[in-house]
Amino acid sequence: MPLTAQGPRISVMLNGEVVNEIDLTTWKDGKLNPDGIWDAEMARRPTVDRDALQRRAALARASSFEK
């Protein structure tokens, strides 16, 4: 499962197919989702720590499945 990071863009491939992509520049505010919806769970967490990338990627993955 290759994980590719090119600047602010991150993509994940599985079985030769891109299964998730995220552009970290879409997060303009650490307390809002990219669609502008306030997220109470994200608001109470620090915006910068060692697990921030994993949380952001998980949220992006979840929101991509909701569309």
Backbone torsions as a table, in degrees:
resi	resn	phi	psi	omega
1	MET	NA	90.5	179.1
2	PRO	-70.0	136.6	175.0
3	LEU	-115.6	122.6	-177.0
4	THR	-117.6	127.6	176.1
5	ALA	-119.2	120.4	177.5
6	GLN	-127.0	98.7	-174.6
7	GLY	63.3	-129.4	-178.9
8	PRO	-85.1	0.0	-178.2
9	ARG	-98.7	135.3	179.2
10	ILE	-128.8	134.6	177.0
11	SER	-133.4	151.8	-179.8
12	VAL	-125.4	130.5	177.9
13	MET	-112.9	143.7	176.7
14	LEU	-139.2	125.5	-177.6
15	ASN	54.5	39.3	177.0
16	GLY	77.3	6.6	-178.5
17	GLU	-122.9	136.8	177.0
18	VAL	-69.4	120.6	-178.1
19	VAL	-106.9	-15.0	179.2
20	ASN	-157.8	137.8	174.5
21	GLU	-136.3	146.0	178.1
22	ILE	-145.0	141.9	174.0
23	ASP	-115.3	108.4	-174.5
24	LEU	-67.0	-13.9	177.5
25	THR	-73.4	-11.7	178.7
26	THR	-73.0	-15.8	176.1
27	TRP	-88.6	98.2	179.6
28	LYS	-85.0	-23.0	-177.9
29	ASP	-136.5	133.5	-177.9
30	GLY	-67.6	-11.9	-177.8
31	LYS	-104.3	-5.1	-178.7
32	LEU	-117.2	146.6	170.9
33	ASN	-72.4	162.7	179.9
34	PRO	-56.8	-27.3	179.5
35	ASP	-81.3	1.8	176.5
36	GLY	90.7	0.3	180.0
37	ILE	-82.6	131.8	178.6
38	TRP	-70.9	133.3	-178.4
39	ASP	-115.4	110.4	-175.7
40	ALA	-60.5	-39.5	-179.7
41	GLU	-66.2	-43.0	178.5
42	MET	-67.5	-33.1	-177.6
43	ALA	-66.1	-29.8	-177.8
44	ARG	-89.7	-4.2	179.9
45	ARG	-101.2	153.7	175.8
46	PRO	-64.7	146.1	-178.8
47	THR	-82.5	-19.8	-179.7
48	VAL	-130.5	114.1	171.5
49	ASP	-162.7	-177.9	-173.5
50	ARG	-69.5	-20.0	-178.9
51	ASP	-102.5	3.1	-175.5
52	ALA	-59.6	-43.3	-179.1
53	LEU	-61.3	-42.7	-179.6
54	GLN	-63.5	-41.4	179.1
55	ARG	-65.7	-43.0	-179.8
56	ARG	-63.0	-43.4	-179.7
57	ALA	-64.7	-40.2	178.5
58	ALA	-63.0	-41.6	178.2
59	LEU	-65.3	-41.0	179.2
60	ALA	-65.2	-40.4	179.8
61	ARG	-63.7	-43.6	179.1
62	ALA	-63.7	-42.8	-178.4
63	SER	-70.1	-29.5	178.7
64	SER	-70.1	-29.0	178.1
65	PHE	-78.5	-21.9	-178.9
66	GLU	-76.7	-18.2	-176.1
67	LYS	-77.1	NA	NA
